[in-house]
């Protein structure tokens, strides 16, 4: 296939469009809910945490308790950790009605006992955090 001139031409064209690409094999945390379809009006937040080596079990233990404080509005969608690729990565997917709902839900979590402890114990385990707001595509099973 690599010797096919048409294939090579297509690859060269595609390389102009791809800036960066990473692959990971993810496993789901057993204490997170299974992803389920949501009404199409939802937005999603994907939060990615790069953890310090050797802290995954401590992270999971604290989030198992902390997640109880984030169930009220049905916002937890899924939680995964990397097994192959960039390891020590955790991905949390959250659903909100809109950005205002996201803001209010996140603020309300601080009023619940135990949420502050979850944050207090997990922040030192992080090296890097990234948050992305996403809209579901027409073909998304979660829309």
Secondary structure, DSSP 8 states (H G I E B T S, - for coil): -TT-HHHHHHHHHHHTT-------EEEE-TTS-------TT-EEEEEEEEE-TT-HHHHHHHHHHHGGGGTTTT-EEEEEEEEESS-SEEEEEEEESSHHHHHHHHHHHTTSTTHHHHHHHHHTTEEEEEEEEEE--TT-TT-
